[in-house]
Amino acid sequence: MLTLPPYAEAMDITRLPLFGMISRRMEWLTTRQTVLSQNVANADTPNYQPRDLKAQDFRAELRGQSARLAPATTSLQHQTSRMLASPERIEKQRPTETTLSGNSVQLDTEMLKVSETASDYQLTTNIYRRNLAMLRTAIGRTQ
């Protein structure tokens, strides 16, 4: 079992910008996997329209961290960034093919999205683990 020094016990790593972004990405991927699995489960449901989550906006993530990441300007001629965020929501997909029953779920497309989402989740998990290992090394803990 990993024991942390007294000063580190109160530290919440999700407060660190990188870990907060990773946490939000994992939540988004989990929600997307749920939505896609509902599409697959309803592949034979009459009039069912497939849904997906709106893609995450990296600029919006950075905007959320802008106070910590804002560059210092020493001249009025320096450019500033304007990052606009759009809210995350579930949206209906445009049907490319529709069956006679009105269902427009294409299993091959949905399964490809499920696979991509699982791959992205694995990548995000690996990034999380590597950065956590780096923090442990920095504080002198290797376990």
Contacts in CASP RR format, 6 or more apart in sequence:
PFRMAT RR
TARGET T0000
AUTHOR 0000-0000-0000
METHOD contacts of the structure
MODEL  1
MLTLPPYAEAMDITRLPLFGMISRRMEWLTTRQTVLSQNVANADTPNYQP
RDLKAQDFRAELRGQSARLAPATTSLQHQTSRMLASPERIEKQRPTETTL
SGNSVQLDTEMLKVSETASDYQLTTNIYRRNLAMLRTAIGRTQ
2 141 0 8 1.000
2 143 0 8 1.000
4 141 0 8 1.000
5 139 0 8 1.000
8 139 0 8 1.000
13 19 0 8 1.000
13 132 0 8 1.000
13 135 0 8 1.000
14 20 0 8 1.000
14 23 0 8 1.000
17 65 0 8 1.000
17 68 0 8 1.000
17 69 0 8 1.000
18 131 0 8 1.000
19 128 0 8 1.000
19 131 0 8 1.000
21 61 0 8 1.000
21 65 0 8 1.000
22 124 0 8 1.000
22 127 0 8 1.000
22 128 0 8 1.000
22 131 0 8 1.000
24 56 0 8 1.000
24 61 0 8 1.000
25 56 0 8 1.000
25 124 0 8 1.000
26 121 0 8 1.000
26 124 0 8 1.000
26 125 0 8 1.000
26 128 0 8 1.000
28 53 0 8 1.000
28 56 0 8 1.000
28 88 0 8 1.000
29 117 0 8 1.000
29 120 0 8 1.000
29 121 0 8 1.000
29 124 0 8 1.000
30 121 0 8 1.000
31 53 0 8 1.000
32 52 0 8 1.000
32 53 0 8 1.000
32 113 0 8 1.000
32 117 0 8 1.000
33 114 0 8 1.000
33 117 0 8 1.000
33 118 0 8 1.000
33 121 0 8 1.000
35 51 0 8 1.000
35 52 0 8 1.000
35 53 0 8 1.000
35 90 0 8 1.000
36 52 0 8 1.000
36 110 0 8 1.000
36 113 0 8 1.000
36 114 0 8 1.000
36 117 0 8 1.000
37 114 0 8 1.000
38 51 0 8 1.000
39 48 0 8 1.000
39 50 0 8 1.000
39 51 0 8 1.000
39 52 0 8 1.000
39 105 0 8 1.000
39 110 0 8 1.000
40 105 0 8 1.000
40 107 0 8 1.000
40 110 0 8 1.000
40 111 0 8 1.000
40 114 0 8 1.000
42 48 0 8 1.000
42 103 0 8 1.000
42 105 0 8 1.000
43 103 0 8 1.000
43 105 0 8 1.000
43 107 0 8 1.000
43 110 0 8 1.000
44 101 0 8 1.000
44 103 0 8 1.000
45 103 0 8 1.000
46 101 0 8 1.000
46 102 0 8 1.000
46 103 0 8 1.000
47 101 0 8 1.000
47 102 0 8 1.000
47 103 0 8 1.000
48 102 0 8 1.000
48 103 0 8 1.000
48 104 0 8 1.000
48 105 0 8 1.000
49 92 0 8 1.000
49 93 0 8 1.000
49 95 0 8 1.000
49 104 0 8 1.000
50 92 0 8 1.000
50 93 0 8 1.000
50 95 0 8 1.000
50 104 0 8 1.000
50 105 0 8 1.000
50 106 0 8 1.000
50 110 0 8 1.000
51 90 0 8 1.000
51 91 0 8 1.000
51 92 0 8 1.000
51 93 0 8 1.000
52 90 0 8 1.000
52 91 0 8 1.000
52 93 0 8 1.000
52 113 0 8 1.000
53 88 0 8 1.000
53 89 0 8 1.000
53 90 0 8 1.000
53 91 0 8 1.000
54 86 0 8 1.000
54 87 0 8 1.000
54 88 0 8 1.000
54 89 0 8 1.000
54 90 0 8 1.000
54 91 0 8 1.000
56 88 0 8 1.000
57 85 0 8 1.000
57 86 0 8 1.000
59 83 0 8 1.000
59 84 0 8 1.000
59 85 0 8 1.000
60 83 0 8 1.000
60 84 0 8 1.000
60 85 0 8 1.000
60 86 0 8 1.000
62 69 0 8 1.000
62 83 0 8 1.000
63 83 0 8 1.000
63 84 0 8 1.000
63 85 0 8 1.000
66 83 0 8 1.000
71 78 0 8 1.000
73 80 0 8 1.000
93 104 0 8 1.000
95 104 0 8 1.000
96 104 0 8 1.000
96 106 0 8 1.000
97 104 0 8 1.000
97 106 0 8 1.000
98 104 0 8 1.000
136 142 0 8 1.000
136 143 0 8 1.000
END
